[in-house]
Amino acid sequence: QVQLVESGGGLVQTGDSLRLSCAASGRTFSRNAMAWFRQALGKEREFVTAVSGSTGSTYYADSVKGRFTISRDNAKNTVYLQMISLKPEDTAVYYCAADHLQRTMVPYASPRRYDYWGRGTQVTVSS
């Protein structure tokens, strides 16, 4: 049974940093794309960042470029999201996602690319 478990969320102040982790179990995702999405209260889920499985290329939403960094540790089957200079608008539930079927024609930013999802971790940034 495949599971993605996020951790590291919490309540921080504007300008603070956080590092989220997503630990995968049940299969190895070293060759698969993994991503972070977020959903703020009352809003649709939105793409944050992704890392490809083949080359390790990374992709970011414009709103987080320069502040967020995705990385992966294949030995630990874990992906990370380092967030700095956090803003109140970053407040959301952050979800980890993993690509199983490798739908290469589907953009990394599309939720349709990902087959497995974690339950999310809350990040709240106070002003």
Buried (B, 14 or more C-beta within 10 A) or exposed (E): EEEBBBBBBEEBEEEBEBEBBBBBEEBEBEEBBBBBBBBBEEEEBBBBBBBBBEEEEBBBBEBBEEBBBBBBEEEEBBBBBBBEEBBEEBBBBBBBBBBBEBBEEBEBBEBEBBBBBBEBBEBBBEE
